[in-house]
């Protein structure tokens, strides 16, 4: 058995392109999902700072998590890393590099003793906050709707909370 430091995390976990595609299939994640996330990017990125700020405000309300974070310099680095995490999530690209970065995040969380219950809870919190903040910054949120008007067509892959106005004929 070779030295682990000579292998990438993907190699250590025996994950290649085929395995990534297999895992996407297990989750039912396909090209339509990737396209929808990429399309939602225009709603999520303007809300990015607010999402990250609200996320860490909520996380540090838990004393155990606040102790793990420890200091303001770590918090600053975490804010930057979280911004990148969200940006990557809505990039539309979910390849070996993406998976390797996600593995690294998991390894770091395990190494510093973040219990899986906190990590899984944080993912749910991040999802909720991203959606809430994106709704607040969406152009559709600021536009008055006529009675009976829908925010998106039923064939669109863009989440209804992230629809942008269309020109009317």
Buried (B, 14 or more C-beta within 10 A) or exposed (E): EEEEEEEEBBEBBEBEEEBBEEEBEEEEBEEEBBEBBBBBBBBBBBBBEBBBBBBBEBBBEEEEBEEBBEEEEEBEEBBEEBBEBBEBBBBBEBEBEBBBBBBEEBEEBEEEEBEEEBEEBBEEBBEBBBBBBBBBBBEBBEEEEEEEEEBBEEEBBBBEBBBBEEEEE
